Amino acid sequence: MGRQILYGVIAAVVVLTVFGLGGSPYNRVGPGPAIRVGSPEGGSWSVMTVRVRRANWFQWGKAELAGDHLIRNVEGGHGGGQGGAGPAPDGDAMSTAQTHAALVAAQLAAGRTPVSAAGLQVSAVGGAARGSGLHPGDVLLAAGTGGGALTPLRALADLETAIAGRSTVQVLVVPHTSAATWGSAEVRKMSVARLTGTEAGPTVSVTAYPLGPVEGPSAGLILALARLDALTPGDLTGGRRIAGTGAIGLGGAVTGVGDVPDKVRAAVKARMEVFFVPVWQRSDAVAAARGTGLRIVPVSTVSEAVDRLCADGARAPLC
Protein backbone atom coordinates (compact mmCIF):
# COMPACT_ATOMS: atom_id res chain seq x y z
CA MET A 1 0.00 0.00 0.00
CA GLY A 2 2.84 2.36 0.92
CA ARG A 3 4.59 1.62 -2.37
CA GLN A 4 1.43 2.42 -4.32
CA ILE A 5 1.13 5.76 -2.55
CA LEU A 6 4.77 6.53 -3.33
CA TYR A 7 4.28 5.67 -7.00
CA GLY A 8 1.18 7.83 -7.04
CA VAL A 9 3.05 10.77 -5.54
CA ILE A 10 5.88 10.38 -8.06
CA ALA A 11 3.41 10.19 -10.94
CA ALA A 12 1.61 13.29 -9.68
CA VAL A 13 4.90 15.20 -9.39
CA VAL A 14 5.87 14.21 -12.92
CA VAL A 15 2.48 15.25 -14.31
CA LEU A 16 2.56 18.57 -12.44
CA THR A 17 6.13 19.24 -13.58
CA VAL A 18 5.32 18.54 -17.21
CA PHE A 19 2.18 20.67 -16.97
CA GLY A 20 3.93 23.44 -15.09
CA LEU A 21 6.71 23.71 -17.66
CA GLY A 22 4.20 23.82 -20.46
CA GLY A 23 3.38 27.10 -22.15
CA SER A 24 0.57 29.15 -20.65
CA PRO A 25 -1.57 31.67 -22.58
CA TYR A 26 0.23 34.48 -20.72
CA ASN A 27 3.29 36.62 -21.33
CA ARG A 28 5.42 38.01 -18.52
CA VAL A 29 6.60 41.60 -18.68
CA GLY A 30 9.73 42.87 -16.99
CA PRO A 31 12.40 45.59 -17.23
CA GLY A 32 14.34 45.64 -20.49
CA PRO A 33 17.63 47.24 -21.50
CA ALA A 34 18.35 50.96 -21.72
CA ILE A 35 19.06 51.93 -25.33
CA ARG A 36 21.18 55.04 -25.76
CA VAL A 37 20.39 57.44 -28.59
CA GLY A 38 22.25 60.47 -29.84
CA SER A 39 25.71 61.72 -28.85
CA PRO A 40 25.31 64.61 -26.40
CA GLU A 41 28.39 66.49 -25.20
CA GLY A 42 28.03 65.53 -21.55
CA GLY A 43 25.27 63.21 -20.35
CA SER A 44 23.19 60.69 -22.24
CA TRP A 45 19.71 60.03 -23.63
CA SER A 46 18.26 56.55 -23.14
CA VAL A 47 15.04 54.94 -24.32
CA MET A 48 13.75 52.54 -21.68
CA THR A 49 12.23 49.25 -22.75
CA VAL A 50 10.44 46.24 -21.31
CA ARG A 51 10.95 42.59 -22.19
CA VAL A 52 7.92 40.48 -23.08
CA ARG A 53 8.43 36.71 -22.74
CA ARG A 54 6.09 33.70 -22.83
CA ALA A 55 5.37 32.41 -19.31
CA ASN A 56 4.94 28.76 -18.36
CA TRP A 57 2.38 27.72 -15.73
CA PHE A 58 4.96 27.72 -12.92
CA GLN A 59 5.91 31.31 -13.76
CA TRP A 60 2.23 32.21 -14.02
CA GLY A 61 1.59 30.84 -10.51
CA LYS A 62 4.62 32.61 -9.06
CA ALA A 63 3.58 35.90 -10.68
CA GLU A 64 0.03 35.56 -9.37
CA LEU A 65 1.30 35.08 -5.83
CA ALA A 66 3.76 37.98 -6.12
CA GLY A 67 1.35 40.30 -7.93
CA ASP A 68 3.73 40.66 -10.87
CA HIS A 69 2.71 41.86 -14.32
CA LEU A 70 1.34 39.21 -16.71
CA ILE A 71 -0.61 39.79 -19.90
CA ARG A 72 -2.69 37.33 -21.88
CA ASN A 73 -1.00 36.28 -25.08
CA VAL A 74 -2.95 37.38 -28.16
CA GLU A 75 -3.13 34.94 -31.07
CA GLY A 76 -0.62 36.05 -33.67
CA GLY A 77 0.94 38.54 -31.24
CA HIS A 78 4.48 38.79 -29.95
CA GLY A 79 5.64 36.11 -27.57
CA GLY A 80 9.06 37.54 -26.85
CA GLY A 81 11.58 40.28 -27.48
CA GLN A 82 11.58 43.89 -26.44
CA GLY A 83 8.67 46.26 -26.43
CA GLY A 84 8.92 50.01 -26.04
CA ALA A 85 5.25 50.43 -25.26
CA GLY A 86 4.17 47.50 -23.18
CA PRO A 87 1.83 44.63 -23.78
CA ALA A 88 1.13 45.11 -27.47
CA PRO A 89 4.35 46.07 -29.29
CA ASP A 90 3.65 47.51 -32.73
CA GLY A 91 6.15 48.17 -35.54
CA ASP A 92 3.84 50.73 -37.13
CA ALA A 93 3.63 52.58 -33.82
CA MET A 94 7.43 52.79 -33.66
CA SER A 95 7.55 54.20 -37.21
CA THR A 96 4.98 56.80 -36.18
CA ALA A 97 6.96 57.62 -33.02
CA GLN A 98 10.12 58.13 -35.08
CA THR A 99 8.34 60.43 -37.52
CA HIS A 100 6.66 62.49 -34.81
CA ALA A 101 9.92 62.82 -32.89
CA ALA A 102 11.93 63.99 -35.90
CA LEU A 103 9.32 66.50 -37.11
CA VAL A 104 8.62 67.95 -33.65
CA ALA A 105 12.36 68.31 -32.93
CA ALA A 106 12.95 69.95 -36.32
CA GLN A 107 10.40 72.66 -35.55
CA LEU A 108 11.45 73.25 -31.94
CA ALA A 109 15.06 73.58 -33.11
CA ALA A 110 13.89 76.40 -35.40
CA GLY A 111 12.09 78.13 -32.54
CA ARG A 112 8.65 77.27 -33.88
CA THR A 113 5.60 75.79 -32.21
CA PRO A 114 5.03 72.39 -33.89
CA VAL A 115 2.10 72.19 -36.30
CA SER A 116 -0.28 69.30 -35.80
CA ALA A 117 0.31 67.71 -39.19
CA ALA A 118 2.68 65.14 -40.68
CA GLY A 119 2.93 67.17 -43.88
CA LEU A 120 3.73 66.04 -47.40
CA GLN A 121 6.93 64.21 -48.32
CA VAL A 122 8.66 65.10 -51.58
CA SER A 123 9.09 62.04 -53.80
CA ALA A 124 10.47 63.60 -56.97
CA VAL A 125 11.69 66.97 -58.24
CA GLY A 126 11.84 67.53 -61.98
CA GLY A 127 11.33 70.07 -64.73
CA ALA A 128 10.67 73.60 -63.47
CA ALA A 129 10.69 72.29 -59.90
CA ARG A 130 14.45 71.73 -60.04
CA GLY A 131 14.96 75.36 -59.08
CA SER A 132 12.72 75.12 -56.00
CA GLY A 133 15.52 74.04 -53.68
CA LEU A 134 13.53 70.96 -52.64
CA HIS A 135 14.92 67.43 -52.69
CA PRO A 136 13.36 63.97 -52.43
CA GLY A 137 12.69 63.16 -48.79
CA ASP A 138 12.05 66.77 -47.71
CA VAL A 139 8.84 67.23 -45.73
CA LEU A 140 6.49 70.17 -46.41
CA LEU A 141 4.70 70.86 -43.12
CA ALA A 142 2.76 74.07 -43.75
CA ALA A 143 2.22 76.74 -46.37
CA GLY A 144 0.72 80.21 -46.75
CA THR A 145 1.39 83.84 -47.55
CA GLY A 146 3.84 86.09 -45.80
CA GLY A 147 1.08 88.13 -44.21
CA GLY A 148 -0.57 85.36 -42.20
CA ALA A 149 -0.03 82.15 -40.32
CA LEU A 150 1.01 79.08 -42.27
CA THR A 151 -1.67 76.43 -42.76
CA PRO A 152 -0.72 72.85 -41.78
CA LEU A 153 -0.50 70.46 -44.72
CA ARG A 154 -2.43 67.28 -44.05
CA ALA A 155 -3.29 66.43 -47.66
CA LEU A 156 -2.47 67.58 -51.20
CA ALA A 157 -5.71 69.56 -51.19
CA ASP A 158 -4.30 71.77 -48.42
CA LEU A 159 -1.30 72.67 -50.59
CA GLU A 160 -3.52 73.30 -53.61
CA THR A 161 -5.63 75.69 -51.53
CA ALA A 162 -2.55 77.50 -50.19
CA ILE A 163 -1.09 78.19 -53.65
CA ALA A 164 -4.33 78.94 -55.52
CA GLY A 165 -4.18 82.30 -57.31
CA ARG A 166 -0.66 83.12 -56.04
CA SER A 167 2.70 83.49 -57.74
CA THR A 168 4.76 82.87 -54.61
CA VAL A 169 4.11 81.07 -51.35
CA GLN A 170 5.92 80.47 -48.08
CA VAL A 171 6.47 76.85 -47.10
CA LEU A 172 7.66 75.35 -43.81
CA VAL A 173 10.17 72.69 -44.89
CA VAL A 174 11.99 70.00 -42.91
CA PRO A 175 15.02 69.24 -45.12
CA HIS A 176 16.24 65.69 -45.71
CA THR A 177 19.94 66.10 -44.95
CA SER A 178 21.26 62.53 -45.28
CA ALA A 179 20.17 58.89 -45.54
CA ALA A 180 18.20 58.87 -42.26
CA THR A 181 18.54 62.42 -40.96
CA TRP A 182 16.32 65.46 -41.19
CA GLY A 183 17.47 68.96 -40.23
CA SER A 184 15.87 71.99 -38.59
CA ALA A 185 12.68 73.34 -40.10
CA GLU A 186 12.98 76.33 -42.46
CA VAL A 187 10.44 78.77 -43.87
CA ARG A 188 11.20 79.20 -47.58
CA LYS A 189 9.67 81.56 -50.11
CA MET A 190 9.00 79.62 -53.30
CA SER A 191 7.67 80.19 -56.78
CA VAL A 192 4.31 78.48 -57.15
CA ALA A 193 5.24 77.48 -60.71
CA ARG A 194 8.23 75.53 -59.41
CA LEU A 195 6.39 74.13 -56.41
CA THR A 196 3.60 72.69 -58.57
CA GLY A 197 6.22 70.70 -60.50
CA THR A 198 7.17 68.87 -57.31
CA GLU A 199 5.73 65.42 -56.66
CA ALA A 200 4.72 64.95 -53.01
CA GLY A 201 2.36 62.83 -51.00
CA PRO A 202 1.55 61.93 -47.39
CA THR A 203 4.70 61.61 -45.30
CA VAL A 204 5.73 57.97 -45.16
CA SER A 205 8.51 57.81 -42.60
CA VAL A 206 11.04 60.12 -40.98
CA THR A 207 13.57 58.53 -38.66
CA ALA A 208 14.96 60.17 -35.54
CA TYR A 209 17.21 57.28 -34.42
CA PRO A 210 17.03 53.59 -35.41
CA LEU A 211 16.12 51.37 -32.43
CA GLY A 212 16.43 47.90 -33.92
CA PRO A 213 13.84 45.40 -32.62
CA VAL A 214 12.22 47.81 -30.16
CA GLU A 215 8.56 48.44 -30.97
CA GLY A 216 5.68 50.63 -29.82
CA PRO A 217 5.14 54.39 -29.50
CA SER A 218 6.69 55.13 -26.11
CA ALA A 219 10.17 56.09 -27.32
CA GLY A 220 8.76 59.28 -28.90
CA LEU A 221 9.58 61.73 -26.10
CA ILE A 222 13.22 60.72 -25.63
CA LEU A 223 13.77 60.44 -29.39
CA ALA A 224 12.47 64.00 -29.82
CA LEU A 225 14.67 65.38 -27.02
CA ALA A 226 17.77 63.60 -28.31
CA ARG A 227 17.16 64.82 -31.87
CA LEU A 228 16.51 68.36 -30.66
CA ASP A 229 19.77 68.25 -28.72
CA ALA A 230 21.61 67.14 -31.87
CA LEU A 231 20.07 69.93 -33.97
CA THR A 232 21.03 72.75 -31.58
CA PRO A 233 24.31 73.90 -30.01
CA GLY A 234 25.21 73.09 -26.42
CA ASP A 235 24.20 70.17 -24.20
CA LEU A 236 20.54 69.82 -23.35
CA THR A 237 21.24 66.96 -20.91
CA GLY A 238 23.18 69.23 -18.57
CA GLY A 239 25.66 66.37 -18.17
CA ARG A 240 23.07 63.98 -16.69
CA ARG A 241 21.98 60.47 -17.62
CA ILE A 242 18.42 61.03 -18.81
CA ALA A 243 15.82 58.40 -19.61
CA GLY A 244 12.06 58.37 -19.96
CA THR A 245 8.95 57.13 -21.67
CA GLY A 246 6.03 58.79 -23.42
CA ALA A 247 4.35 58.81 -26.80
CA ILE A 248 4.11 62.17 -28.57
CA GLY A 249 1.71 63.74 -31.02
CA LEU A 250 2.62 65.91 -34.01
CA GLY A 251 1.88 69.00 -31.93
CA GLY A 252 4.37 67.87 -29.27
CA ALA A 253 1.85 66.65 -26.66
CA VAL A 254 3.08 63.78 -24.48
CA THR A 255 0.58 60.95 -24.04
CA GLY A 256 0.38 57.89 -21.81
CA VAL A 257 2.09 54.55 -22.43
CA GLY A 258 2.18 51.10 -20.90
CA ASP A 259 4.44 49.41 -18.34
CA VAL A 260 5.73 52.57 -16.67
CA PRO A 261 6.79 50.82 -13.42
CA ASP A 262 8.88 48.27 -15.34
CA LYS A 263 10.54 51.03 -17.33
CA VAL A 264 11.33 52.91 -14.13
CA ARG A 265 12.90 49.75 -12.71
CA ALA A 266 14.91 49.40 -15.91
CA ALA A 267 16.12 52.99 -15.50
CA VAL A 268 17.17 52.33 -11.91
CA LYS A 269 19.08 49.23 -12.98
CA ALA A 270 20.83 51.24 -15.71
CA ARG A 271 21.74 53.96 -13.16
CA MET A 272 19.83 56.75 -14.84
CA GLU A 273 19.52 60.05 -12.97
CA VAL A 274 16.37 61.58 -14.48
CA PHE A 275 13.24 59.86 -15.79
CA PHE A 276 10.63 61.73 -17.86
CA VAL A 277 7.09 60.38 -17.72
CA PRO A 278 3.66 61.52 -19.00
CA VAL A 279 2.18 63.76 -16.31
CA TRP A 280 -0.88 61.50 -15.98
CA GLN A 281 1.33 58.57 -14.99
CA ARG A 282 3.40 60.38 -12.40
CA SER A 283 2.08 58.38 -9.44
CA ASP A 284 3.00 55.02 -11.02
CA ALA A 285 6.52 56.24 -11.76
CA VAL A 286 7.04 57.80 -8.33
CA ALA A 287 5.90 54.60 -6.60
CA ALA A 288 8.29 52.46 -8.67
CA ALA A 289 11.21 54.85 -8.04
CA ARG A 290 10.65 55.28 -4.30
CA GLY A 291 13.86 54.89 -2.33
CA THR A 292 16.08 54.61 -5.43
CA GLY A 293 17.28 58.18 -5.97
CA LEU A 294 15.92 58.30 -9.52
CA ARG A 295 14.30 61.68 -10.13
CA ILE A 296 10.86 61.49 -11.76
CA VAL A 297 9.92 64.44 -13.98
CA PRO A 298 6.29 64.47 -15.24
CA VAL A 299 5.61 66.48 -18.42
CA SER A 300 2.68 67.09 -20.76
CA THR A 301 4.58 68.37 -23.83
CA VAL A 302 8.03 68.11 -25.38
CA SER A 303 8.43 71.87 -24.86
CA GLU A 304 7.71 71.44 -21.15
CA ALA A 305 10.41 68.78 -20.98
CA VAL A 306 12.85 71.24 -22.55
CA ASP A 307 11.86 73.89 -20.00
CA ARG A 308 12.46 71.44 -17.15
CA LEU A 309 15.88 70.56 -18.55
CA CYS A 310 16.76 74.25 -18.86
CA ALA A 311 15.64 74.93 -15.29
CA ASP A 312 17.86 72.07 -14.10
CA GLY A 313 21.09 73.29 -15.64
CA ALA A 314 21.05 72.41 -19.33
CA ARG A 315 23.74 74.31 -21.24
CA ALA A 316 22.05 75.16 -24.50
CA PRO A 317 20.90 78.28 -26.40
CA LEU A 318 17.36 76.88 -26.26
CA CYS A 319 17.43 77.88 -22.60
C-alpha positions in Angstrom: 0.0 0.0 0.0 2.8 2.4 0.9 4.6 1.6 -2.4 1.4 2.4 -4.3 1.1 5.8 -2.6 4.8 6.5 -3.3 4.3 5.7 -7.0 1.2 7.8 -7.0 3.1 10.8 -5.5 5.9 10.4 -8.1 3.4 10.2 -10.9 1.6 13.3 -9.7 4.9 15.2 -9.4 5.9 14.2 -12.9 2.5 15.3 -14.3 2.6 18.6 -12.4 6.1 19.2 -13.6 5.3 18.5 -17.2 2.2 20.7 -17.0 3.9 23.4 -15.1 6.7 23.7 -17.7 4.2 23.8 -20.5 3.4 27.1 -22.1 0.6 29.1 -20.7 -1.6 31.7 -22.6 0.2 34.5 -20.7 3.3 36.6 -21.3 5.4 38.0 -18.5 6.6 41.6 -18.7 9.7 42.9 -17.0 12.4 45.6 -17.2 14.3 45.6 -20.5 17.6 47.2 -21.5 18.3 51.0 -21.7 19.1 51.9 -25.3 21.2 55.0 -25.8 20.4 57.4 -28.6 22.2 60.5 -29.8 25.7 61.7 -28.8 25.3 64.6 -26.4 28.4 66.5 -25.2 28.0 65.5 -21.6 25.3 63.2 -20.4 23.2 60.7 -22.2 19.7 60.0 -23.6 18.3 56.5 -23.1 15.0 54.9 -24.3 13.7 52.5 -21.7 12.2 49.2 -22.7 10.4 46.2 -21.3 10.9 42.6 -22.2 7.9 40.5 -23.1 8.4 36.7 -22.7 6.1 33.7 -22.8 5.4 32.4 -19.3 4.9 28.8 -18.4 2.4 27.7 -15.7 5.0 27.7 -12.9 5.9 31.3 -13.8 2.2 32.2 -14.0 1.6 30.8 -10.5 4.6 32.6 -9.1 3.6 35.9 -10.7 0.0 35.6 -9.4 1.3 35.1 -5.8 3.8 38.0 -6.1 1.4 40.3 -7.9 3.7 40.7 -10.9 2.7 41.9 -14.3 1.3 39.2 -16.7 -0.6 39.8 -19.9 -2.7 37.3 -21.9 -1.0 36.3 -25.1 -3.0 37.4 -28.2 -3.1 34.9 -31.1 -0.6 36.1 -33.7 0.9 38.5 -31.2 4.5 38.8 -30.0 5.6 36.1 -27.6 9.1 37.5 -26.8 11.6 40.3 -27.5 11.6 43.9 -26.4 8.7 46.3 -26.4 8.9 50.0 -26.0 5.3 50.4 -25.3 4.2 47.5 -23.2 1.8 44.6 -23.8 1.1 45.1 -27.5 4.4 46.1 -29.3 3.7 47.5 -32.7 6.2 48.2 -35.5 3.8 50.7 -37.1 3.6 52.6 -33.8 7.4 52.8 -33.7 7.6 54.2 -37.2 5.0 56.8 -36.2 7.0 57.6 -33.0 10.1 58.1 -35.1 8.3 60.4 -37.5 6.7 62.5 -34.8 9.9 62.8 -32.9 11.9 64.0 -35.9 9.3 66.5 -37.1 8.6 67.9 -33.6 12.4 68.3 -32.9 12.9 70.0 -36.3 10.4 72.7 -35.6 11.4 73.3 -31.9 15.1 73.6 -33.1 13.9 76.4 -35.4 12.1 78.1 -32.5 8.6 77.3 -33.9 5.6 75.8 -32.2 5.0 72.4 -33.9 2.1 72.2 -36.3 -0.3 69.3 -35.8 0.3 67.7 -39.2 2.7 65.1 -40.7 2.9 67.2 -43.9 3.7 66.0 -47.4 6.9 64.2 -48.3 8.7 65.1 -51.6 9.1 62.0 -53.8 10.5 63.6 -57.0 11.7 67.0 -58.2 11.8 67.5 -62.0 11.3 70.1 -64.7 10.7 73.6 -63.5 10.7 72.3 -59.9 14.5 71.7 -60.0 15.0 75.4 -59.1 12.7 75.1 -56.0 15.5 74.0 -53.7 13.5 71.0 -52.6 14.9 67.4 -52.7 13.4 64.0 -52.4 12.7 63.2 -48.8 12.0 66.8 -47.7 8.8 67.2 -45.7 6.5 70.2 -46.4 4.7 70.9 -43.1 2.8 74.1 -43.7 2.2 76.7 -46.4 0.7 80.2 -46.7 1.4 83.8 -47.5 3.8 86.1 -45.8 1.1 88.1 -44.2 -0.6 85.4 -42.2 0.0 82.1 -40.3 1.0 79.1 -42.3 -1.7 76.4 -42.8 -0.7 72.9 -41.8 -0.5 70.5 -44.7 -2.4 67.3 -44.0 -3.3 66.4 -47.7 -2.5 67.6 -51.2 -5.7 69.6 -51.2 -4.3 71.8 -48.4 -1.3 72.7 -50.6 -3.5 73.3 -53.6 -5.6 75.7 -51.5 -2.5 77.5 -50.2 -1.1 78.2 -53.7 -4.3 78.9 -55.5 -4.2 82.3 -57.3 -0.7 83.1 -56.0 2.7 83.5 -57.7 4.8 82.9 -54.6 4.1 81.1 -51.4 5.9 80.5 -48.1 6.5 76.8 -47.1 7.7 75.3 -43.8 10.2 72.7 -44.9 12.0 70.0 -42.9 15.0 69.2 -45.1 16.2 65.7 -45.7 19.9 66.1 -45.0 21.3 62.5 -45.3 20.2 58.9 -45.5 18.2 58.9 -42.3 18.5 62.4 -41.0 16.3 65.5 -41.2 17.5 69.0 -40.2 15.9 72.0 -38.6 12.7 73.3 -40.1 13.0 76.3 -42.5 10.4 78.8 -43.9 11.2 79.2 -47.6 9.7 81.6 -50.1 9.0 79.6 -53.3 7.7 80.2 -56.8 4.3 78.5 -57.2 5.2 77.5 -60.7 8.2 75.5 -59.4 6.4 74.1 -56.4 3.6 72.7 -58.6 6.2 70.7 -60.5 7.2 68.9 -57.3 5.7 65.4 -56.7 4.7 65.0 -53.0 2.4 62.8 -51.0 1.5 61.9 -47.4 4.7 61.6 -45.3 5.7 58.0 -45.2 8.5 57.8 -42.6 11.0 60.1 -41.0 13.6 58.5 -38.7 15.0 60.2 -35.5 17.2 57.3 -34.4 17.0 53.6 -35.4 16.1 51.4 -32.4 16.4 47.9 -33.9 13.8 45.4 -32.6 12.2 47.8 -30.2 8.6 48.4 -31.0 5.7 50.6 -29.8 5.1 54.4 -29.5 6.7 55.1 -26.1 10.2 56.1 -27.3 8.8 59.3 -28.9 9.6 61.7 -26.1 13.2 60.7 -25.6 13.8 60.4 -29.4 12.5 64.0 -29.8 14.7 65.4 -27.0 17.8 63.6 -28.3 17.2 64.8 -31.9 16.5 68.4 -30.7 19.8 68.3 -28.7 21.6 67.1 -31.9 20.1 69.9 -34.0 21.0 72.7 -31.6 24.3 73.9 -30.0 25.2 73.1 -26.4 24.2 70.2 -24.2 20.5 69.8 -23.3 21.2 67.0 -20.9 23.2 69.2 -18.6 25.7 66.4 -18.2 23.1 64.0 -16.7 22.0 60.5 -17.6 18.4 61.0 -18.8 15.8 58.4 -19.6 12.1 58.4 -20.0 8.9 57.1 -21.7 6.0 58.8 -23.4 4.3 58.8 -26.8 4.1 62.2 -28.6 1.7 63.7 -31.0 2.6 65.9 -34.0 1.9 69.0 -31.9 4.4 67.9 -29.3 1.8 66.7 -26.7 3.1 63.8 -24.5 0.6 60.9 -24.0 0.4 57.9 -21.8 2.1 54.6 -22.4 2.2 51.1 -20.9 4.4 49.4 -18.3 5.7 52.6 -16.7 6.8 50.8 -13.4 8.9 48.3 -15.3 10.5 51.0 -17.3 11.3 52.9 -14.1 12.9 49.8 -12.7 14.9 49.4 -15.9 16.1 53.0 -15.5 17.2 52.3 -11.9 19.1 49.2 -13.0 20.8 51.2 -15.7 21.7 54.0 -13.2 19.8 56.8 -14.8 19.5 60.1 -13.0 16.4 61.6 -14.5 13.2 59.9 -15.8 10.6 61.7 -17.9 7.1 60.4 -17.7 3.7 61.5 -19.0 2.2 63.8 -16.3 -0.9 61.5 -16.0 1.3 58.6 -15.0 3.4 60.4 -12.4 2.1 58.4 -9.4 3.0 55.0 -11.0 6.5 56.2 -11.8 7.0 57.8 -8.3 5.9 54.6 -6.6 8.3 52.5 -8.7 11.2 54.8 -8.0 10.6 55.3 -4.3 13.9 54.9 -2.3 16.1 54.6 -5.4 17.3 58.2 -6.0 15.9 58.3 -9.5 14.3 61.7 -10.1 10.9 61.5 -11.8 9.9 64.4 -14.0 6.3 64.5 -15.2 5.6 66.5 -18.4 2.7 67.1 -20.8 4.6 68.4 -23.8 8.0 68.1 -25.4 8.4 71.9 -24.9 7.7 71.4 -21.2 10.4 68.8 -21.0 12.8 71.2 -22.5 11.9 73.9 -20.0 12.5 71.4 -17.2 15.9 70.6 -18.5 16.8 74.2 -18.9 15.6 74.9 -15.3 17.9 72.1 -14.1 21.1 73.3 -15.6 21.0 72.4 -19.3 23.7 74.3 -21.2 22.0 75.2 -24.5 20.9 78.3 -26.4 17.4 76.9 -26.3 17.4 77.9 -22.6 
